[in-house]
Amino acid sequence: MAILRAHLEAFGTAKEGRVFGNERGGVVGSSTYWWVWEEAREYALPPERVDSPLAGRPYDLRQACITRWLNAGVPIAEVARRVGNSPEVIHRRYHGCIDGHEEAANAKIAKALAEDGDAS
């Protein structure tokens, strides 16, 4: 947040409140994102991983975030709300992250039932 605040203080925002804009204050083009992304990977990744598929495109960060939240046990509906998708899309696209969580969910249900005196 400190870096973001410093950037906004130094440069302000682009048109319509965007954090970044092109040289005319408009929307940054997709080719610019790719160029910056490729350069940033060289700084962020160990040298042996730069040519790997790891974080090969900006969208991969979104996928990694969704996967992490699902694996942490955040309910699908909440993940969907936060990322602007429907629960159905999240379930269909990230079903591999959800597999295996039935046991944990069943344990939570059983605990709640037991606490309410309805363990049958």
Salt bridges, closest charged atoms under 4 A:
GLU16 OE1 - ARG18 NH1 3.45
GLU23 OE2 - ARG24 NH1 2.76
ASP60 OD1 - ARG57 NE 2.81
GLU78 OE2 - ARG81 NH2 2.68
GLU78 OE2 - ARG82 NE 2.57
GLU115 OE2 - LYS111 NZ 3.79
